[in-house]
Amino acid sequence: AQVEALRPDHRAVAALATPWVAATAPDGDGWCCRYIAAGSGIDEDPATGSAQTYLAPYWWPELGDRAAQGARVVQRSPRGGLLHVDVVPSPEGGQVLVTGDVAEYLAGTITFPVPGPVPGGPPDRRDG
């Protein structure tokens, strides 16, 4: 109830050194949160999968045995969102898997330039 009742000062958040803040609390078989990103030009994101990649490592130990089936995460923004979060451990540190229903608004491909040859990959095509 406290997370949902927050009335963030978006101008004050935008002035912080970090572009976003999250408010979070335990909620049933997981946690709830609000994602205030005024420093990124978004007052509040209604449902934020990327924020869960930061919150899951914090909450996972708190959930204990309840984490076996994953966590139910409720984003308590005015529009709201429901996500399912799982942590898959690995020797490299693990992965956070976030699923949920979405309202698709954009589809596309993002391509990042590779600075130089990729080890074990094809030759760098910039060399001619």
DSSP file with accessible surface (Angstrom, degrees, kcal/mol):
  #  RESIDUE AA STRUCTURE BP1 BP2  ACC     N-H-->O    O-->H-N    N-H-->O    O-->H-N    TCO  KAPPA ALPHA  PHI   PSI    X-CA   Y-CA   Z-CA
    1    1 A A     >        0   0  108      0, 0.0     4,-2.0     0, 0.0     5,-0.1   0.000 360.0 360.0 360.0 -36.8    0.0    0.0    0.0
    2    2 A Q  H  >  +     0   0  167      2,-0.2     4,-0.7     1,-0.2    23,-0.0   0.904 360.0  48.7 -67.0 -40.0    2.9    2.4    0.8
    3    3 A V  H >4 S+     0   0   11      1,-0.2     3,-0.9     2,-0.2    -1,-0.2   0.932 113.5  46.8 -65.5 -43.5    4.5    1.8   -2.6
    4    4 A E  H 34 S+     0   0  102      1,-0.2    -1,-0.2     3,-0.0    -2,-0.2   0.864 109.5  55.1 -66.6 -33.2    1.2    2.4   -4.4
    5    5 A A  H 3< S+     0   0   59     -4,-2.0    -1,-0.2     2,-0.1    -2,-0.2   0.581  79.6 122.6 -79.5  -7.7    0.5    5.5   -2.4
    6    6 A L    <<  -     0   0   74     -3,-0.9    -3,-0.0    -4,-0.7    17,-0.0  -0.227  45.2-163.5 -56.0 141.4    3.8    7.2   -3.3
    7    7 A R        -     0   0  199      2,-0.0    -1,-0.1     3,-0.0    -2,-0.1  -0.782  20.2-154.8-124.1  82.1    3.5   10.6   -4.9
    8    8 A P        -     0   0   38      0, 0.0     2,-1.1     0, 0.0     3,-0.1  -0.263  16.8-129.8 -65.7 145.9    7.0   11.1   -6.4
    9    9 A D     >  -     0   0  102      1,-0.2     4,-2.2     2,-0.1     3,-0.2  -0.808  24.3-168.8 -90.4  95.7    8.4   14.6   -7.1
   10   10 A H  H  > S+     0   0   51     -2,-1.1     4,-2.5     1,-0.2    -1,-0.2   0.849  82.4  54.9 -61.8 -34.2    9.5   13.9  -10.6
   11   11 A R  H  > S+     0   0  216      2,-0.2     4,-1.2     1,-0.2    -1,-0.2   0.912 108.9  48.2 -65.4 -41.3   11.5   17.2  -10.8
   12   12 A A  H  4 S+     0   0   50     -3,-0.2     4,-0.5     2,-0.2     3,-0.3   0.915 112.1  49.1 -65.9 -40.4   13.5   16.2   -7.7
   13   13 A V  H >< S+     0   0   17     -4,-2.2     3,-1.6     1,-0.2    -2,-0.2   0.926 107.4  55.2 -64.5 -41.4   14.1   12.7   -9.2
   14   14 A A  H 3< S+     0   0   48     -4,-2.5    -1,-0.2     1,-0.3    -2,-0.2   0.809 104.0  56.2 -61.7 -26.7   15.3   14.2  -12.5
   15   15 A A  T 3< S+     0   0   85     -4,-1.2    -1,-0.3    -3,-0.3    -2,-0.2   0.585  87.0 103.5 -83.4  -8.4   17.8   16.3  -10.6
   16   16 A L  S <  S-     0   0   88     -3,-1.6    -3,-0.0    -4,-0.5     0, 0.0  -0.270  83.7-116.2 -70.8 162.3   19.5   13.2   -9.0
   17   17 A A  S    S+     0   0  117      2,-0.0    -1,-0.1     3,-0.0    -4,-0.0   0.767 101.9  64.7 -69.2 -25.7   22.8   11.8  -10.2
   18   18 A T  S    S-     0   0   61     -5,-0.1    -2,-0.2     1,-0.1    21,-0.2  -0.771  83.2-135.1 -97.6 145.1   21.0    8.6  -11.3
   19   19 A P  S    S+     0   0   57      0, 0.0    20,-1.1     0, 0.0    21,-0.7   0.628  82.8  21.7 -76.8 -10.4   18.4    8.7  -14.0
   20   20 A W        -     0   0   55     19,-0.2     2,-0.3    18,-0.1    17,-0.2  -0.986  56.8-161.1-150.9 160.3   15.9    6.5  -12.1
   21   21 A V  E     -A   36   0A  50     15,-2.6    15,-2.6    -2,-0.3     2,-0.4  -0.974  11.7-149.4-138.3 152.2   14.9    5.2   -8.7
   22   22 A A  E     -A   35   0A  35     -2,-0.3     2,-0.5    13,-0.2    13,-0.2  -0.984   0.6-156.8-123.6 135.8   12.8    2.2   -7.7
   23   23 A A  E     +A   34   0A  27     11,-2.0    11,-2.0    -2,-0.4     2,-0.3  -0.932  27.1 172.0-105.5 134.5   10.6    1.9   -4.7
   24   24 A T  E     +A   33   0A  45     -2,-0.5     9,-0.2     9,-0.2    -2,-0.0  -0.977  15.8 170.2-146.8 155.6    9.9   -1.7   -3.7
   25   25 A A  E     -A   32   0A  28      7,-1.6     7,-2.7    -2,-0.3    -2,-0.0  -0.975  45.2 -80.9-157.9 158.0    8.4   -3.8   -1.0
   26   26 A P  E     -A   31   0A  99      0, 0.0     5,-0.3     0, 0.0     2,-0.2  -0.349  44.9-179.4 -63.2 147.7    7.5   -7.5   -0.4
   27   27 A D  E >   -A   30   0A  33      3,-2.1     3,-0.9     1,-0.2    45,-0.2  -0.760  48.9 -68.0-154.0  99.9    4.2   -8.5   -2.0
   28   28 A G  T 3  S-     0   0   53      1,-0.3    -1,-0.2    -2,-0.2     4,-0.1  -0.297 119.8  -2.5  58.1-122.1    2.8  -12.0   -1.6
   29   29 A D  T 3  S-     0   0   99     -3,-0.1    43,-1.2    -2,-0.1    -1,-0.3  -0.062 142.7  -1.8 -92.1  32.2    5.0  -14.5   -3.5
   30   30 A G  E <  S-Ab  27  72A   1     -3,-0.9    -3,-2.1    41,-0.3     2,-0.3  -0.755  91.2 -72.3-175.5-131.6    7.3  -11.8   -4.8
   31   31 A W  E     -Ab  26  73A   0     41,-0.9    43,-1.8    -5,-0.3     2,-0.3  -0.919  24.3-134.4-147.0 168.4    7.6   -8.0   -4.6
   32   32 A C  E     +Ab  25  74A   5     -7,-2.7    -7,-1.6    -2,-0.3     2,-0.3  -0.848  27.5 173.6-121.7 162.7    6.0   -4.9   -5.8
   33   33 A C  E     -Ab  24  75A   1     41,-1.8    43,-2.7    -2,-0.3     2,-0.4  -0.989  27.8-143.5-159.3 165.6    7.7   -1.8   -7.2
   34   34 A R  E     -A   23   0A   6    -11,-2.0   -11,-2.0    -2,-0.3     2,-0.6  -0.985  17.7-150.3-131.6 141.2    7.4    1.6   -8.9
   35   35 A Y  E     -AC  22  45A  26     10,-0.5    10,-1.7    -2,-0.4     2,-0.6  -0.923  11.0-172.0-119.2 103.4   10.0    2.7  -11.4
   36   36 A I  E     +AC  21  44A   9    -15,-2.6   -15,-2.6    -2,-0.6     8,-0.2  -0.873  12.1 167.4 -99.5 115.4   10.5    6.5  -11.5
   37   37 A A  E > > + C   0  42A   1      5,-0.8     3,-2.2     6,-0.7     5,-1.9  -0.185  20.6 139.6-124.7  40.9   12.7    7.4  -14.4
   38   38 A A  G > 5S+     0   0   13      5,-0.5     3,-1.5     1,-0.3   -18,-0.1   0.827  71.6  61.6 -58.2 -30.6   12.3   11.2  -14.6
   39   39 A G  G 3 5S+     0   0   38    -20,-1.1    -1,-0.3     1,-0.3   -19,-0.2   0.675 104.5  49.7 -70.0 -14.4   16.0   11.6  -15.3
   40   40 A S  G < 5S-     0   0   68     -3,-2.2    -1,-0.3   -21,-0.7    -2,-0.2   0.308 126.9 -98.9-102.1   3.9   15.5    9.5  -18.5
   41   41 A G  T < 5S+     0   0   69     -3,-1.5     2,-0.5    -4,-0.2    -3,-0.2   0.547  95.8 105.0  91.2   6.9   12.6   11.6  -19.7
   42   42 A I  E   < -C   37   0A  78     -5,-1.9    -5,-0.8     1,-0.2    -2,-0.3  -0.976  55.9-158.2-121.5 116.3    9.9    9.2  -18.4
   43   43 A D  E    S-     0   0A  95     -2,-0.5    -6,-0.7     1,-0.3    -5,-0.5   0.971  80.8 -11.9 -57.6 -53.0    8.1   10.2  -15.2
   44   44 A E  E     -C   36   0A  33     -8,-0.2    -1,-0.3    -7,-0.2    -8,-0.2  -0.935  63.2-138.8-152.6 127.4    7.1    6.6  -14.4
   45   45 A D  E     -C   35   0A  47    -10,-1.7   -10,-0.5    -2,-0.3     3,-0.2  -0.703  15.4-144.1 -84.6 131.2    7.2    3.5  -16.5
   46   46 A P  S    S+     0   0   25      0, 0.0    31,-0.5     0, 0.0     2,-0.3   0.853  84.9   6.4 -68.6 -34.5    4.1    1.4  -16.0
   47   47 A A  S    S-     0   0   35     29,-0.1     2,-0.6    27,-0.0    35,-0.1  -0.891  71.6-171.2-151.8 117.5    5.8   -2.0  -16.2
   48   48 A T     >  +     0   0    4     -2,-0.3     4,-0.9    -3,-0.2     3,-0.2  -0.868  15.0 177.9-124.1  99.3    9.5   -2.3  -16.4
   49   49 A G  H >> S+     0   0   28     -2,-0.6     4,-0.8     1,-0.2     3,-0.7   0.897  85.4  58.0 -63.7 -39.1   11.2   -5.6  -17.1
   50   50 A S  H >> S+     0   0   70      1,-0.3     3,-0.8     2,-0.2     4,-0.6   0.869  99.6  58.1 -63.2 -33.3   14.7   -4.1  -17.0
   51   51 A A  H >> S+     0   0    1      1,-0.2     4,-2.0     2,-0.2     3,-1.1   0.861  97.9  61.9 -63.9 -30.8   14.2   -2.8  -13.5
   52   52 A Q  H <X S+     0   0    0     -4,-0.9     4,-2.9    -3,-0.7    -1,-0.2   0.794  91.7  64.9 -67.9 -25.0   13.5   -6.4  -12.4
   53   53 A T  H << S+     0   0   65     -3,-0.8    -1,-0.3    -4,-0.8    -2,-0.2   0.779 109.9  39.4 -67.5 -23.9   17.0   -7.4  -13.4
   54   54 A Y  H <X S+     0   0  152     -3,-1.1     4,-0.5    -4,-0.6    -2,-0.2   0.802 119.8  44.7 -86.8 -37.4   18.3   -5.0  -10.7
   55   55 A L  H >X S+     0   0   19     -4,-2.0     4,-2.5     1,-0.2     3,-0.5   0.828  99.4  68.9 -79.7 -32.8   15.6   -5.9   -8.1
   56   56 A A  H 3X S+     0   0    0     -4,-2.9     4,-3.0     1,-0.2    -1,-0.2   0.917  96.7  51.6 -57.6 -46.2   15.7   -9.8   -8.5
   57   57 A P  H 34 S+     0   0   81      0, 0.0    -1,-0.2     0, 0.0    -2,-0.1   0.843 113.6  47.3 -62.2 -27.6   19.2  -10.2   -7.0
   58   58 A Y  H <X S+     0   0  140     -4,-0.5     4,-0.5    -3,-0.5    -2,-0.2   0.934 120.3  35.4 -73.2 -47.8   18.0   -8.2   -4.0
   59   59 A W  H  X S+     0   0   17     -4,-2.5     4,-1.5     1,-0.2     3,-0.4   0.773  98.4  79.1 -80.8 -27.0   14.7  -10.0   -3.5
   60   60 A W  H >X S+     0   0   47     -4,-3.0     4,-1.0    -5,-0.3     3,-0.7   0.917  96.1  44.5 -55.3 -49.9   15.7  -13.5   -4.4
   61   61 A P  H 34 S+     0   0   96      0, 0.0     3,-0.4     0, 0.0    -1,-0.3   0.862 110.5  57.6 -62.7 -30.3   17.4  -14.4   -1.1
   62   62 A E  H 3< S+     0   0  117     -4,-0.5    -2,-0.2    -3,-0.4    -3,-0.1   0.801 101.3  56.2 -67.9 -29.3   14.4  -12.8    0.8
   63   63 A L  H X< S+     0   0    6     -4,-1.5     3,-1.7    -3,-0.7    -1,-0.2   0.758  80.7 174.8 -76.5 -25.0   12.0  -15.1   -0.9
   64   64 A G  G ><  -     0   0   45     -4,-1.0     3,-1.8    -3,-0.4    -1,-0.2  -0.254  68.9  -1.5  57.4-132.3   13.7  -18.3    0.3
   65   65 A D  G >  S+     0   0  160      1,-0.3     3,-1.6     2,-0.2    -1,-0.3   0.758 125.1  71.3 -64.2 -23.7   11.8  -21.5   -0.7
   66   66 A R  G X  S+     0   0  123     -3,-1.7     3,-0.8     1,-0.3    -1,-0.3   0.740  84.8  70.5 -65.4 -18.6    9.0  -19.4   -2.3
   67   67 A A  G X  S+     0   0    9     -3,-1.8     3,-2.1     1,-0.2    -1,-0.3   0.629  71.4  89.9 -74.3 -10.9   11.4  -18.6   -5.1
   68   68 A A  G <  S+     0   0   81     -3,-1.6    -1,-0.2     1,-0.3    -2,-0.1   0.829  95.1  37.3 -57.7 -33.4   11.3  -22.2   -6.4
   69   69 A Q  G <  S-     0   0  159     -3,-0.8    -1,-0.3     1,-0.4    -2,-0.1   0.234 122.2-104.8-100.6  11.8    8.4  -21.3   -8.7
   70   70 A G    <   -     0   0    5     -3,-2.1    -1,-0.4    17,-0.1     2,-0.4  -0.265  42.8 -73.3  87.5 177.9    9.6  -17.8   -9.6
   71   71 A A  E     - D   0  85A   0     14,-3.4    14,-2.6    -3,-0.1     2,-0.6  -0.913  26.0-136.8-118.2 143.4    8.3  -14.5   -8.3
   72   72 A R  E     -bD  30  84A 121    -43,-1.2   -41,-0.9    -2,-0.4     2,-0.5  -0.858  26.7-166.1 -94.7 121.8    5.1  -12.7   -9.0
   73   73 A V  E     -bD  31  83A   0     10,-3.0    10,-3.0    -2,-0.6     2,-0.6  -0.957   7.2-163.5-117.6 125.7    6.0   -9.0   -9.4
   74   74 A V  E     -bD  32  82A  18    -43,-1.8   -41,-1.8    -2,-0.5     2,-0.7  -0.930   9.7-150.7-108.6 120.4    3.4   -6.3   -9.4
   75   75 A Q  E     -bD  33  81A   1      6,-2.9     6,-1.5    -2,-0.6   -41,-0.2  -0.852   8.9-157.8 -89.7 117.1    4.3   -2.9  -10.7
   76   76 A R        +     0   0   67    -43,-2.7   -42,-0.1    -2,-0.7    -1,-0.1  -0.096  41.9 135.0 -93.7  36.2    2.1   -0.5   -8.8
   77   77 A S  S    S-     0   0    9    -31,-0.5     4,-0.1    -2,-0.2   -73,-0.0  -0.294  76.9 -93.8 -70.7 167.6    2.3    2.4  -11.3
   78   78 A P  S    S+     0   0  120      0, 0.0    -1,-0.1     0, 0.0   -74,-0.0   0.892 130.8  34.9 -54.0 -38.8   -1.0    4.2  -12.1
   79   79 A R  S    S-     0   0  183      1,-0.0    -3,-0.0     2,-0.0   -32,-0.0   0.850 106.4-157.2 -82.2 -36.9   -1.5    1.9  -15.1
   80   80 A G        -     0   0   25    -34,-0.1     2,-0.3     1,-0.1    -4,-0.2   0.201  12.8-147.6  81.6 159.2    0.1   -1.1  -13.4
   81   81 A G  E     -D   75   0A  20     -6,-1.5    -6,-2.9    -4,-0.1     2,-0.4  -0.977   6.5-143.8-160.5 153.7    1.7   -4.3  -14.7
   82   82 A L  E     +D   74   0A  96     -2,-0.3    19,-0.5    -8,-0.2     2,-0.3  -0.994  24.7 175.7-126.1 125.3    2.2   -7.9  -13.7
   83   83 A L  E     -D   73   0A  21    -10,-3.0   -10,-3.0    -2,-0.4     2,-0.5  -0.899  25.0-140.7-126.9 155.4    5.4   -9.7  -14.4
   84   84 A H  E     -DE  72  99A  71     15,-2.9    15,-2.6    -2,-0.3     2,-0.4  -0.982  23.8-167.1-115.2 128.2    6.8  -13.2  -13.6
   85   85 A V  E     +DE  71  98A   0    -14,-2.6   -14,-3.4    -2,-0.5     2,-0.4  -0.956   9.3 178.6-122.5 134.2   10.5  -13.2  -12.6
   86   86 A D  E     - E   0  97A  51     11,-2.4    11,-3.2    -2,-0.4     2,-0.5  -0.976  17.6-147.3-128.7 145.2   12.8  -16.2  -12.4
   87   87 A V  E     - E   0  96A  37     -2,-0.4     9,-0.2   -20,-0.2   -17,-0.1  -0.968   9.7-164.1-112.5 125.4   16.5  -16.3  -11.5
   88   88 A V  E     - E   0  95A  59      7,-2.9     7,-2.3    -2,-0.5    -2,-0.0  -0.933  16.9-141.8-110.0 107.5   18.5  -19.0  -13.2
   89   89 A P        +     0   0  113      0, 0.0     5,-0.1     0, 0.0     3,-0.0  -0.332  27.8 165.0 -69.1 150.9   21.9  -19.5  -11.4
   90   90 A S    >   -     0   0   45      1,-0.0     3,-2.0    -2,-0.0    -2,-0.0  -0.969  52.2-102.1-154.6 163.3   25.0  -20.2  -13.3
   91   91 A P  T 3  S+     0   0  129      0, 0.0    -1,-0.0     0, 0.0     0, 0.0   0.803 120.9  58.8 -59.6 -25.6   28.8  -20.2  -12.7
   92   92 A E  T 3  S-     0   0  166      1,-0.0     0, 0.0    -3,-0.0     0, 0.0   0.464 134.4 -83.3 -83.6  -2.4   29.0  -16.8  -14.5
   93   93 A G    <   -     0   0   69     -3,-2.0     2,-0.1     2,-0.0    -1,-0.0   0.223  68.4-100.8 121.5 -15.1   26.5  -15.2  -12.1
   94   94 A G        -     0   0   29     -5,-0.1     2,-0.3    -7,-0.1    -7,-0.0  -0.233  30.5 -92.8  97.4 174.5   23.1  -16.3  -13.5
   95   95 A Q  E     -E   88   0A 124     -7,-2.3    -7,-2.9    -2,-0.1     2,-0.6  -0.961  17.1-139.7-130.5 149.6   20.3  -14.8  -15.5
   96   96 A V  E     -E   87   0A  37     -2,-0.3     2,-0.5    -9,-0.2    -9,-0.2  -0.958  19.3-160.0-108.6 121.5   17.1  -13.0  -14.6
   97   97 A L  E     -E   86   0A  79    -11,-3.2   -11,-2.4    -2,-0.6     2,-0.5  -0.916   7.3-171.0-105.3 126.0   14.2  -14.1  -16.8
   98   98 A V  E     +E   85   0A  45     -2,-0.5     2,-0.3   -13,-0.2   -13,-0.2  -0.968   9.7 169.2-120.6 126.5   11.2  -11.7  -17.0
   99   99 A T  E     +E   84   0A  84    -15,-2.6   -15,-2.9    -2,-0.5     2,-0.3  -0.906  11.3 123.9-131.4 162.6    7.9  -12.7  -18.6
  100  100 A G        -     0   0   39     -2,-0.3     2,-0.2   -17,-0.2   -17,-0.1  -0.920  59.9 -63.8 166.6 172.8    4.5  -11.2  -18.8
  101  101 A D        -     0   0  165    -19,-0.5     2,-0.3    -2,-0.3   -19,-0.2  -0.587  53.1-166.0 -78.6 145.1    1.8  -10.0  -21.1
  102  102 A V        -     0   0  128     -2,-0.2     2,-0.7     2,-0.0    -2,-0.0  -0.917  28.5-134.8-131.5 157.4    2.7   -7.0  -23.3
  103  103 A A        -     0   0   83     -2,-0.3     2,-0.2     0, 0.0    -2,-0.0  -0.930  36.6-140.1-106.4  98.7    1.0   -4.4  -25.5
  104  104 A E        +     0   0  147     -2,-0.7     3,-0.1     1,-0.2    -2,-0.0  -0.435  36.1 161.1 -66.4 129.2    3.4   -4.4  -28.4
  105  105 A Y        +     0   0  209      1,-0.4     2,-0.3    -2,-0.2    -1,-0.2   0.458  63.8  24.5-123.3  -7.6    4.0   -1.0  -29.8
  106  106 A L        -     0   0  130      2,-0.0     2,-0.4     0, 0.0    -1,-0.4  -0.979  54.0-171.0-159.2 140.3    7.1   -1.5  -31.8
  107  107 A A        +     0   0   75     -2,-0.3     2,-0.3    -3,-0.1    -3,-0.0  -0.992  32.9 112.3-131.5 142.0    9.0   -4.3  -33.6
  108  108 A G        -     0   0   73     -2,-0.4     2,-0.4     2,-0.0    -2,-0.0  -0.987  55.0 -91.0 179.1-173.6   12.4   -4.1  -35.0
  109  109 A T        -     0   0  129     -2,-0.3     2,-0.5     2,-0.0    -2,-0.0  -0.986  23.4-153.2-126.6 135.4   16.1   -5.1  -34.9
  110  110 A I        -     0   0  135     -2,-0.4     2,-0.5     2,-0.0    -2,-0.0  -0.939  12.1-168.5-109.1 126.9   18.8   -3.4  -33.1
  111  111 A T        -     0   0  123     -2,-0.5    -2,-0.0     0, 0.0     0, 0.0  -0.972   4.0-159.4-118.3 127.3   22.3   -3.8  -34.5
  112  112 A F        -     0   0  158     -2,-0.5     2,-0.1     1,-0.0    -2,-0.0  -0.876  23.9-116.1-104.6 136.5   25.4   -2.7  -32.5
  113  113 A P        -     0   0  120      0, 0.0    -1,-0.0     0, 0.0     0, 0.0  -0.417  24.9-133.7 -68.0 144.4   28.7   -2.0  -34.3
  114  114 A V        -     0   0   78     -2,-0.1     2,-1.6     4,-0.0     4,-0.1  -0.897  11.3-136.7-101.1 120.5   31.5   -4.4  -33.3
  115  115 A P  S    S-     0   0  123      0, 0.0    -1,-0.0     0, 0.0     0, 0.0  -0.590  70.6 -32.7 -79.8  89.1   34.8   -2.6  -32.5
  116  116 A G  S    S-     0   0   15     -2,-1.6     0, 0.0     2,-0.1     0, 0.0  -0.294 106.8 -20.8  93.7-178.7   37.3   -4.8  -34.3
  117  117 A P        -     0   0   90      0, 0.0     0, 0.0     0, 0.0     0, 0.0  -0.293  60.2-127.5 -66.3 145.5   37.3   -8.6  -34.8
  118  118 A V    >   -     0   0   71      4,-0.6     3,-2.8    -4,-0.1    -2,-0.1  -0.832  34.2-107.5 -91.1 124.8   35.2  -10.8  -32.6
  119  119 A P  T 3  S+     0   0  127      0, 0.0    -1,-0.0     0, 0.0     0, 0.0  -0.317 104.2   3.4 -54.5 125.5   37.3  -13.6  -31.1
  120  120 A G  T 3  S+     0   0   94      1,-0.3    -2,-0.0    -2,-0.0     0, 0.0   0.470 114.3 108.7  78.5   0.9   36.3  -16.8  -32.8
  121  121 A G  S <  S-     0   0   34     -3,-2.8    -1,-0.3     1,-0.2     3,-0.1  -0.290  80.3 -63.6 -98.8-173.8   34.0  -14.9  -35.1
  122  122 A P        -     0   0   87      0, 0.0    -4,-0.6     0, 0.0    -1,-0.2  -0.247  69.4 -80.3 -66.2 161.0   34.1  -14.1  -38.8
  123  123 A P        -     0   0  106      0, 0.0     2,-0.5     0, 0.0     0, 0.0  -0.243  54.1 -93.2 -60.6 152.1   36.9  -11.8  -40.0
  124  124 A D    >   -     0   0   28      1,-0.2     3,-1.6    -3,-0.1     4,-0.1  -0.537  32.4-153.0 -68.0 114.6   36.4   -8.1  -39.6
  125  125 A R  G >  S+     0   0  205     -2,-0.5     3,-1.2     1,-0.3    -1,-0.2   0.645  86.9  74.7 -69.3 -13.3   34.8   -7.0  -42.8
  126  126 A R  G 3  S+     0   0  159      1,-0.2    -1,-0.3     2,-0.1    -2,-0.1   0.681  81.0  72.6 -71.7 -14.3   36.3   -3.5  -42.4
  127  127 A D  G <         0   0  132     -3,-1.6    -1,-0.2     1,-0.1    -2,-0.1   0.472 360.0 360.0 -80.3  -0.2   39.7   -4.9  -43.4
  128  128 A G    <         0   0  110     -3,-1.2    -2,-0.1    -4,-0.1    -3,-0.1   0.425 360.0 360.0 100.9 360.0   38.6   -5.2  -47.0
